[in-house]
Amino acid sequence: MTGTLEGRVALVTGGRGGAGRAVCRRFVDEGAHVYAAGLSDGEAIGSEPAAGEFLRFDVTSEDEVTAGIAAIEAAQGRLDIVVNAAGLEIEKTVEDTTLEEWNHIFAINVTGTFLTSKHSLPLLRQSAHASIVNFGSYDGFIADPKLAAYCATKGAVHALTRAMACDHGPEGIRVNAICPGYIDTPMLDQFYPDGVDSAVARTEAERIHPLDTIGTPTDMANLVHWLVSDEARYATGQLWVLDGGLSAQIQQMRF
């Protein structure tokens, strides 16, 4: 690694999840002090060890968000990077989604991004390298079946990303979103149809991509790292699609 984030302080919500965990690992390897925020300090997902300092942080609670950021300020005196990776998927149509489920997924995916960003801004303004990266999805542009509420939340995150970039760019704060497609995480495993062998499902998922493969959390971490680095100093307000070319094509008939 190159030490591109040496001396910087990063907050990653969902930092013990599949993609968030990979982001934390990359940031630590690049020299950052990382706070992996979440509800529980899980030690491993498969062979991937946890990285960064765990911080109890419920993104739906304004009190916990403000307390967590205050703890970072007290310990480090600064905050340079925020990655809003915490997220939830609900596999239902609008008709089958309850109001409770709708409110819950918006609380995590959208309100959590709002609260964490809002209360990080005072510290980010003091940084010469301030960057926020939100987790959107290709499902914010197009839709998978039976993901109505999830698609709606990701569309909201995309719009919020652009708005924050416009509002806070003059303060030196860059805001971008990454929009992954099929990524090899526990969330993707839940998306495969019930009763279908996991190996068969994965092969079919790979087949529909022009690159004939699905992405990994490391692929996401690589893009996030670039976006928060000084190499991306002129990149803001953009939705960076990372989907192996999936959304570039129309699905082909199989003969």
Phi and psi restraints in degrees (value plus and minus 20) as a CYANA .aco file:
   2 THR   PHI    -125.7   -85.7
   2 THR   PSI     -26.9    13.1
   3 GLY   PHI      50.1    90.1
   3 GLY   PSI       8.5    48.5
   4 THR   PHI     -87.4   -47.4
   4 THR   PSI     -39.1     0.9
   5 LEU   PHI    -131.5   -91.5
   5 LEU   PSI       0.6    40.6
   6 GLU   PHI     -75.5   -35.5
   6 GLU   PSI     107.4   147.4
   7 GLY   PHI      64.1   104.1
   7 GLY   PSI     -23.3    16.7
   8 ARG   PHI    -112.4   -72.4
   8 ARG   PSI     137.0   177.0
   9 VAL   PHI    -135.4   -95.4
   9 VAL   PSI     110.0   150.0
  10 ALA   PHI    -145.6  -105.6
  10 ALA   PSI     123.6   163.6
  11 LEU   PHI    -136.9   -96.9
  11 LEU   PSI     103.6   143.6
  12 VAL   PHI    -142.2  -102.2
  12 VAL   PSI      89.2   129.2
  13 THR   PHI     -95.9   -55.9
  13 THR   PSI     132.3   172.3
  14 GLY   PHI      43.8    83.8
  14 GLY   PSI       9.9    49.9
  15 GLY   PHI     -92.9   -52.9
  15 GLY   PSI     -27.2    12.8
  16 ARG   PHI    -127.7   -87.7
  16 ARG   PSI     -15.5    24.5
  17 GLY   PHI    -102.2   -62.2
  17 GLY   PSI    -197.9  -157.9
  18 GLY   PHI     -81.5   -41.5
  18 GLY   PSI     -79.0   -39.0
  19 ALA   PHI     -94.3   -54.3
  19 ALA   PSI     -62.0   -22.0
  20 GLY   PHI     -80.8   -40.8
  20 GLY   PSI     -56.5   -16.5
  21 ARG   PHI     -83.2   -43.2
  21 ARG   PSI     -61.9   -21.9
  22 ALA   PHI     -86.7   -46.7
  22 ALA   PSI     -57.2   -17.2
  23 VAL   PHI     -83.4   -43.4
  23 VAL   PSI     -65.5   -25.5
  24 CYS   PHI     -78.4   -38.4
  24 CYS   PSI     -64.8   -24.8
  25 ARG   PHI     -80.9   -40.9
  25 ARG   PSI     -64.7   -24.7
  26 ARG   PHI     -84.2   -44.2
  26 ARG   PSI     -62.4   -22.4
  27 PHE   PHI     -83.0   -43.0
  27 PHE   PSI     -64.5   -24.5
  28 VAL   PHI     -80.7   -40.7
  28 VAL   PSI     -64.3   -24.3
  29 ASP   PHI     -82.4   -42.4
  29 ASP   PSI     -47.2    -7.2
  30 GLU   PHI    -110.7   -70.7
  30 GLU   PSI     -14.5    25.5
  31 GLY   PHI      81.7   121.7
  31 GLY   PSI     -18.6    21.4
  32 ALA   PHI    -100.7   -60.7
  32 ALA   PSI     133.9   173.9
  33 HIS   PHI    -110.7   -70.7
  33 HIS   PSI      98.9   138.9
  34 VAL   PHI    -134.6   -94.6
  34 VAL   PSI     113.2   153.2
  35 TYR   PHI    -124.8   -84.8
  35 TYR   PSI      95.8   135.8
  36 ALA   PHI    -113.9   -73.9
  36 ALA   PSI      81.7   121.7
  37 ALA   PHI    -110.6   -70.6
  37 ALA   PSI     122.0   162.0
  38 GLY   PHI     159.0   199.0
  38 GLY   PSI    -192.0  -152.0
  39 LEU   PHI    -111.2   -71.2
  39 LEU   PSI     -44.5    -4.5
  40 SER   PHI    -166.9  -126.9
  40 SER   PSI     129.5   169.5
  41 ASP   PHI    -114.3   -74.3
  41 ASP   PSI      48.9    88.9
  42 GLY   PHI     -84.6   -44.6
  42 GLY   PSI     121.3   161.3
  43 GLU   PHI    -109.5   -69.5
  43 GLU   PSI     -47.4    -7.4
  44 ALA   PHI    -177.8  -137.8
  44 ALA   PSI     126.7   166.7
  45 ILE   PHI    -141.2  -101.2
  45 ILE   PSI      88.2   128.2
  46 GLY   PHI      43.2    83.2
  46 GLY   PSI    -146.4  -106.4
  47 SER   PHI    -116.9   -76.9
  47 SER   PSI     -18.3    21.7
  48 GLU   PHI    -106.3   -66.3
  48 GLU   PSI      92.6   132.6
  49 PRO   PHI     -95.1   -55.1
  49 PRO   PSI     139.5   179.5
  50 ALA   PHI     -90.9   -50.9
  50 ALA   PSI     132.2   172.2
  51 ALA   PHI    -159.2  -119.2
  51 ALA   PSI     127.7   167.7
  52 GLY   PHI      67.9   107.9
  52 GLY   PSI     148.6   188.6
  53 GLU   PHI    -106.9   -66.9
  53 GLU   PSI     102.4   142.4
  54 PHE   PHI     -89.2   -49.2
  54 PHE   PSI     119.0   159.0
  55 LEU   PHI    -153.5  -113.5
  55 LEU   PSI      96.9   136.9
  56 ARG   PHI     -83.0   -43.0
  56 ARG   PSI     104.6   144.6
  57 PHE   PHI    -181.1  -141.1
  57 PHE   PSI      83.2   123.2
  58 ASP   PHI    -112.8   -72.8
  58 ASP   PSI      90.0   130.0
  59 VAL   PHI     -86.9   -46.9
  59 VAL   PSI     -34.0     6.0
  60 THR   PHI    -108.4   -68.4
  60 THR   PSI     -25.5    14.5
  61 SER   PHI    -129.9   -89.9
  61 SER   PSI      94.9   134.9
  62 GLU   PHI     -82.6   -42.6
  62 GLU   PSI     -56.2   -16.2
  63 ASP   PHI     -82.9   -42.9
  63 ASP   PSI     -62.8   -22.8
  64 GLU   PHI     -90.1   -50.1
  64 GLU   PSI     -55.7   -15.7
  65 VAL   PHI     -84.3   -44.3
  65 VAL   PSI     -68.5   -28.5
  66 THR   PHI     -86.0   -46.0
  66 THR   PSI     -57.2   -17.2
  67 ALA   PHI     -86.5   -46.5
  67 ALA   PSI     -60.6   -20.6
  68 GLY   PHI     -84.3   -44.3
  68 GLY   PSI     -64.6   -24.6
  69 ILE   PHI     -88.8   -48.8
  69 ILE   PSI     -54.6   -14.6
  70 ALA   PHI     -83.9   -43.9
  70 ALA   PSI     -56.4   -16.4
  71 ALA   PHI     -86.3   -46.3
  71 ALA   PSI     -58.1   -18.1
  72 ILE   PHI     -84.8   -44.8
  72 ILE   PSI     -63.7   -23.7
  73 GLU   PHI     -82.2   -42.2
  73 GLU   PSI     -61.8   -21.8
  74 ALA   PHI     -85.4   -45.4
  74 ALA   PSI     -57.4   -17.4
  75 ALA   PHI    -103.8   -63.8
  75 ALA   PSI     -56.4   -16.4
  76 GLN   PHI    -134.9   -94.9
  76 GLN   PSI     -45.3    -5.3
  77 GLY   PHI      53.9    93.9
  77 GLY   PSI     -10.8    29.2
  78 ARG   PHI    -182.9  -142.9
  78 ARG   PSI     144.2   184.2
  79 LEU   PHI    -172.3  -132.3
  79 LEU   PSI     106.0   146.0
  80 ASP   PHI    -131.5   -91.5
  80 ASP   PSI     -49.4    -9.4
  81 ILE   PHI    -156.3  -116.3
  81 ILE   PSI     115.4   155.4
  82 VAL   PHI    -148.6  -108.6
  82 VAL   PSI     107.7   147.7
  83 VAL   PHI    -140.1  -100.1
  83 VAL   PSI      96.5   136.5
  84 ASN   PHI    -112.6   -72.6
  84 ASN   PSI      65.4   105.4
  85 ALA   PHI    -122.0   -82.0
  85 ALA   PSI     -31.3     8.7
  86 ALA   PHI     -83.4   -43.4
  86 ALA   PSI     113.4   153.4
  87 GLY   PHI    -181.9  -141.9
  87 GLY   PSI     142.2   182.2
  88 LEU   PHI    -159.9  -119.9
  88 LEU   PSI     125.4   165.4
  89 GLU   PHI    -140.5  -100.5
  89 GLU   PSI     115.8   155.8
  90 ILE   PHI    -141.2  -101.2
  90 ILE   PSI     105.5   145.5
  91 GLU   PHI    -120.3   -80.3
  91 GLU   PSI      62.2   102.2
  92 LYS   PHI    -172.6  -132.6
  92 LYS   PSI     136.7   176.7
  93 THR   PHI     -96.0   -56.0
  93 THR   PSI     150.0   190.0
  94 VAL   PHI     -77.8   -37.8
  94 VAL   PSI     -63.0   -23.0
  95 GLU   PHI     -82.2   -42.2
  95 GLU   PSI     -54.8   -14.8
  96 ASP   PHI    -109.0   -69.0
  96 ASP   PSI     -30.3     9.7
  97 THR   PHI    -103.4   -63.4
  97 THR   PSI     106.9   146.9
  98 THR   PHI     -99.3   -59.3
  98 THR   PSI     141.1   181.1
  99 LEU   PHI     -81.9   -41.9
  99 LEU   PSI     -57.7   -17.7
 100 GLU   PHI     -81.2   -41.2
 100 GLU   PSI     -64.0   -24.0
 101 GLU   PHI     -85.6   -45.6
 101 GLU   PSI     -61.8   -21.8
 102 TRP   PHI     -79.6   -39.6
 102 TRP   PSI     -68.9   -28.9
 103 ASN   PHI     -84.7   -44.7
 103 ASN   PSI     -56.0   -16.0
 104 HIS   PHI     -87.8   -47.8
 104 HIS   PSI     -64.5   -24.5
 105 ILE   PHI     -89.7   -49.7
 105 ILE   PSI     -55.6   -15.6
 106 PHE   PHI     -87.5   -47.5
 106 PHE   PSI     -55.4   -15.4
 107 ALA   PHI     -81.2   -41.2
 107 ALA   PSI     -60.1   -20.1
 108 ILE   PHI    -101.6   -61.6
 108 ILE   PSI     -73.9   -33.9
 109 ASN   PHI     -94.1   -54.1
 109 ASN   PSI     -54.8   -14.8
 110 VAL   PHI    -127.9   -87.9
 110 VAL   PSI     -76.4   -36.4
 111 THR   PHI     -82.9   -42.9
 111 THR   PSI     -56.9   -16.9
 112 GLY   PHI     -81.6   -41.6
 112 GLY   PSI     -61.0   -21.0
 113 THR   PHI     -84.4   -44.4
 113 THR   PSI     -62.7   -22.7
 114 PHE   PHI     -81.3   -41.3
 114 PHE   PSI     -71.5   -31.5
 115 LEU   PHI     -84.3   -44.3
 115 LEU   PSI     -65.4   -25.4
 116 THR   PHI     -84.1   -44.1
 116 THR   PSI     -62.8   -22.8
 117 SER   PHI     -85.9   -45.9
 117 SER   PSI     -67.8   -27.8
 118 LYS   PHI     -74.1   -34.1
 118 LYS   PSI     -69.2   -29.2
 119 HIS   PHI    -105.3   -65.3
 119 HIS   PSI     -27.3    12.7
 120 SER   PHI    -105.7   -65.7
 120 SER   PSI     -41.1    -1.1
 121 LEU   PHI     -76.6   -36.6
 121 LEU   PSI     -62.7   -22.7
 122 PRO   PHI     -78.0   -38.0
 122 PRO   PSI     -58.1   -18.1
 123 LEU   PHI     -96.3   -56.3
 123 LEU   PSI     -59.1   -19.1
 124 LEU   PHI     -82.3   -42.3
 124 LEU   PSI     -53.8   -13.8
 125 ARG   PHI     -81.1   -41.1
 125 ARG   PSI     -44.8    -4.8
 126 GLN   PHI    -106.1   -66.1
 126 GLN   PSI     -26.0    14.0
 127 SER   PHI    -114.2   -74.2
 127 SER   PSI     125.3   165.3
 128 ALA   PHI    -107.4   -67.4
 128 ALA   PSI     -20.5    19.5
 129 HIS   PHI    -153.8  -113.8
 129 HIS   PSI      16.1    56.1
 130 ALA   PHI     -91.0   -51.0
 130 ALA   PSI     110.8   150.8
 131 SER   PHI    -170.7  -130.7
 131 SER   PSI     116.3   156.3
 132 ILE   PHI    -137.6   -97.6
 132 ILE   PSI     112.6   152.6
 133 VAL   PHI    -143.2  -103.2
 133 VAL   PSI     100.5   140.5
 134 ASN   PHI    -117.8   -77.8
 134 ASN   PSI     131.2   171.2
 135 PHE   PHI    -115.4   -75.4
 135 PHE   PSI      85.3   125.3
 136 GLY   PHI    -114.9   -74.9
 136 GLY   PSI    -165.6  -125.6
 137 SER   PHI    -189.5  -149.5
 137 SER   PSI     134.0   174.0
 138 TYR   PHI     -82.3   -42.3
 138 TYR   PSI     -40.0     0.0
 139 ASP   PHI     -91.7   -51.7
 139 ASP   PSI     -23.0    17.0
 140 GLY   PHI    -106.5   -66.5
 140 GLY   PSI     -30.1     9.9
 141 PHE   PHI    -126.5   -86.5
 141 PHE   PSI     -68.3   -28.3
 142 ILE   PHI    -143.6  -103.6
 142 ILE   PSI     158.5   198.5
 143 ALA   PHI    -151.2  -111.2
 143 ALA   PSI     117.9   157.9
 144 ASP   PHI    -107.9   -67.9
 144 ASP   PSI     131.2   171.2
 145 PRO   PHI     -82.0   -42.0
 145 PRO   PSI     124.7   164.7
 146 LYS   PHI      39.3    79.3
 146 LYS   PSI      17.8    57.8
 147 LEU   PHI    -150.8  -110.8
 147 LEU   PSI      18.1    58.1
 148 ALA   PHI     -77.3   -37.3
 148 ALA   PSI     -71.7   -31.7
 149 ALA   PHI     -87.4   -47.4
 149 ALA   PSI     -59.9   -19.9
 150 TYR   PHI     -80.7   -40.7
 150 TYR   PSI     -67.1   -27.1
 151 CYS   PHI     -78.9   -38.9
 151 CYS   PSI     -61.4   -21.4
 152 ALA   PHI     -82.9   -42.9
 152 ALA   PSI     -60.4   -20.4
 153 THR   PHI     -86.3   -46.3
 153 THR   PSI     -58.6   -18.6
 154 LYS   PHI     -92.4   -52.4
 154 LYS   PSI     -53.8   -13.8
 155 GLY   PHI     -81.6   -41.6
 155 GLY   PSI     -58.1   -18.1
 156 ALA   PHI     -85.8   -45.8
 156 ALA   PSI     -61.7   -21.7
 157 VAL   PHI     -82.3   -42.3
 157 VAL   PSI     -59.4   -19.4
 158 HIS   PHI     -81.5   -41.5
 158 HIS   PSI     -66.3   -26.3
 159 ALA   PHI     -85.5   -45.5
 159 ALA   PSI     -60.4   -20.4
 160 LEU   PHI     -83.5   -43.5
 160 LEU   PSI     -57.9   -17.9
 161 THR   PHI     -79.6   -39.6
 161 THR   PSI     -68.6   -28.6
 162 ARG   PHI     -81.9   -41.9
 162 ARG   PSI     -62.7   -22.7
 163 ALA   PHI     -84.0   -44.0
 163 ALA   PSI     -64.3   -24.3
 164 MET   PHI     -85.6   -45.6
 164 MET   PSI     -56.8   -16.8
 165 ALA   PHI     -81.8   -41.8
 165 ALA   PSI     -61.3   -21.3
 166 CYS   PHI     -88.3   -48.3
 166 CYS   PSI     -62.5   -22.5
 167 ASP   PHI     -90.5   -50.5
 167 ASP   PSI     -57.2   -17.2
 168 HIS   PHI    -133.7   -93.7
 168 HIS   PSI     -19.6    20.4
 169 GLY   PHI     -77.7   -37.7
 169 GLY   PSI     -62.4   -22.4
 170 PRO   PHI     -81.7   -41.7
 170 PRO   PSI     -37.4     2.6
 171 GLU   PHI    -112.7   -72.7
 171 GLU   PSI     -15.1    24.9
 172 GLY   PHI      64.1   104.1
 172 GLY   PSI      -1.1    38.9
 173 ILE   PHI    -129.0   -89.0
 173 ILE   PSI      99.1   139.1
 174 ARG   PHI    -111.5   -71.5
 174 ARG   PSI     122.1   162.1
 175 VAL   PHI    -154.8  -114.8
 175 VAL   PSI     103.1   143.1
 176 ASN   PHI    -154.7  -114.7
 176 ASN   PSI     147.4   187.4
 177 ALA   PHI    -150.4  -110.4
 177 ALA   PSI     121.5   161.5
 178 ILE   PHI    -121.1   -81.1
 178 ILE   PSI     123.2   163.2
 179 CYS   PHI    -146.1  -106.1
 179 CYS   PSI      61.7   101.7
 180 PRO   PHI     -95.7   -55.7
 180 PRO   PSI     138.4   178.4
 181 GLY   PHI    -121.6   -81.6
 181 GLY   PSI    -144.6  -104.6
 182 TYR   PHI     -96.4   -56.4
 182 TYR   PSI      93.6   133.6
 183 ILE   PHI    -140.9  -100.9
 183 ILE   PSI     117.3   157.3
 184 ASP   PHI     -94.4   -54.4
 184 ASP   PSI      61.2   101.2
 185 THR   PHI    -152.9  -112.9
 185 THR   PSI     149.1   189.1
 186 PRO   PHI     -77.1   -37.1
 186 PRO   PSI     -49.7    -9.7
 187 MET   PHI     -83.8   -43.8
 187 MET   PSI     -59.1   -19.1
 188 LEU   PHI     -87.7   -47.7
 188 LEU   PSI     -58.2   -18.2
 189 ASP   PHI     -78.2   -38.2
 189 ASP   PSI     -57.0   -17.0
 190 GLN   PHI     -88.4   -48.4
 190 GLN   PSI     -44.3    -4.3
 191 PHE   PHI     -99.2   -59.2
 191 PHE   PSI     -43.5    -3.5
 192 TYR   PHI     -84.3   -44.3
 192 TYR   PSI     125.1   165.1
 193 PRO   PHI     -81.4   -41.4
 193 PRO   PSI     123.9   163.9
 194 ASP   PHI     -83.8   -43.8
 194 ASP   PSI     122.9   162.9
 195 GLY   PHI      63.8   103.8
 195 GLY   PSI     -22.4    17.6
 196 VAL   PHI    -122.1   -82.1
 196 VAL   PSI     109.6   149.6
 197 ASP   PHI     -74.5   -34.5
 197 ASP   PSI     115.6   155.6
 198 SER   PHI     -80.6   -40.6
 198 SER   PSI     -55.5   -15.5
 199 ALA   PHI     -88.1   -48.1
 199 ALA   PSI     -59.4   -19.4
 200 VAL   PHI     -85.5   -45.5
 200 VAL   PSI     -63.0   -23.0
 201 ALA   PHI     -82.6   -42.6
 201 ALA   PSI     -62.6   -22.6
 202 ARG   PHI     -84.5   -44.5
 202 ARG   PSI     -62.3   -22.3
 203 THR   PHI     -80.7   -40.7
 203 THR   PSI     -62.4   -22.4
 204 GLU   PHI     -86.4   -46.4
 204 GLU   PSI     -59.3   -19.3
 205 ALA   PHI     -82.3   -42.3
 205 ALA   PSI     -61.0   -21.0
 206 GLU   PHI     -84.9   -44.9
 206 GLU   PSI     -58.8   -18.8
 207 ARG   PHI     -81.3   -41.3
 207 ARG   PSI     -53.4   -13.4
 208 ILE   PHI    -100.0   -60.0
 208 ILE   PSI     -22.4    17.6
 209 HIS   PHI    -117.2   -77.2
 209 HIS   PSI     117.9   157.9
 210 PRO   PHI     -75.6   -35.6
 210 PRO   PSI     -52.9   -12.9
 211 LEU   PHI    -102.7   -62.7
 211 LEU   PSI     -23.1    16.9
 212 ASP   PHI      38.1    78.1
 212 ASP   PSI      17.6    57.6
 213 THR   PHI    -179.5  -139.5
 213 THR   PSI     142.8   182.8
 214 ILE   PHI    -124.0   -84.0
 214 ILE   PSI     143.5   183.5
 215 GLY   PHI    -101.9   -61.9
 215 GLY   PSI     150.7   190.7
 216 THR   PHI    -142.4  -102.4
 216 THR   PSI     140.3   180.3
 217 PRO   PHI     -76.5   -36.5
 217 PRO   PSI     -52.0   -12.0
 218 THR   PHI     -84.7   -44.7
 218 THR   PSI     -56.8   -16.8
 219 ASP   PHI     -78.8   -38.8
 219 ASP   PSI     -62.7   -22.7
 220 MET   PHI     -85.7   -45.7
 220 MET   PSI     -63.7   -23.7
 221 ALA   PHI     -81.8   -41.8
 221 ALA   PSI     -56.4   -16.4
 222 ASN   PHI     -82.4   -42.4
 222 ASN   PSI     -63.7   -23.7
 223 LEU   PHI     -88.6   -48.6
 223 LEU   PSI     -62.6   -22.6
 224 VAL   PHI     -80.4   -40.4
 224 VAL   PSI     -63.2   -23.2
 225 HIS   PHI     -78.2   -38.2
 225 HIS   PSI     -65.5   -25.5
 226 TRP   PHI     -82.2   -42.2
 226 TRP   PSI     -61.8   -21.8
 227 LEU   PHI     -84.6   -44.6
 227 LEU   PSI     -52.1   -12.1
 228 VAL   PHI    -110.2   -70.2
 228 VAL   PSI     -27.3    12.7
 229 SER   PHI    -104.1   -64.1
 229 SER   PSI     146.0   186.0
 230 ASP   PHI     -88.1   -48.1
 230 ASP   PSI     -38.6     1.4
 231 GLU   PHI     -82.5   -42.5
 231 GLU   PSI     -44.4    -4.4
 232 ALA   PHI    -121.1   -81.1
 232 ALA   PSI       7.4    47.4
 233 ARG   PHI     -77.9   -37.9
 233 ARG   PSI     -44.2    -4.2
 234 TYR   PHI    -123.5   -83.5
 234 TYR   PSI     -11.8    28.2
 235 ALA   PHI    -121.8   -81.8
 235 ALA   PSI      96.9   136.9
 236 THR   PHI    -178.8  -138.8
 236 THR   PSI     134.2   174.2
 237 GLY   PHI      52.4    92.4
 237 GLY   PSI      -0.3    39.7
 238 GLN   PHI    -134.8   -94.8
 238 GLN   PSI     136.6   176.6
 239 LEU   PHI    -132.2   -92.2
 239 LEU   PSI      86.1   126.1
 240 TRP   PHI    -114.4   -74.4
 240 TRP   PSI      84.4   124.4
 241 VAL   PHI     -99.8   -59.8
 241 VAL   PSI     110.1   150.1
 242 LEU   PHI    -151.0  -111.0
 242 LEU   PSI      65.8   105.8
 243 ASP   PHI    -160.6  -120.6
 243 ASP   PSI       2.1    42.1
 244 GLY   PHI      41.3    81.3
 244 GLY   PSI       3.1    43.1
 245 GLY   PHI      64.6   104.6
 245 GLY   PSI     -15.3    24.7
 246 LEU   PHI     -76.2   -36.2
 246 LEU   PSI     -66.8   -26.8
 247 SER   PHI    -104.0   -64.0
 247 SER   PSI     -18.5    21.5
 248 ALA   PHI    -106.3   -66.3
 248 ALA   PSI     -27.3    12.7
 249 GLN   PHI    -146.5  -106.5
 249 GLN   PSI     140.9   180.9
 250 ILE   PHI    -112.0   -72.0
 250 ILE   PSI     121.9   161.9
 251 GLN   PHI     -84.8   -44.8
 251 GLN   PSI     116.0   156.0
 252 GLN   PHI    -113.9   -73.9
 252 GLN   PSI     126.2   166.2
 253 MET   PHI     -90.5   -50.5
 253 MET   PSI     127.3   167.3
 254 ARG   PHI    -123.8   -83.8
 254 ARG   PSI     104.5   144.5
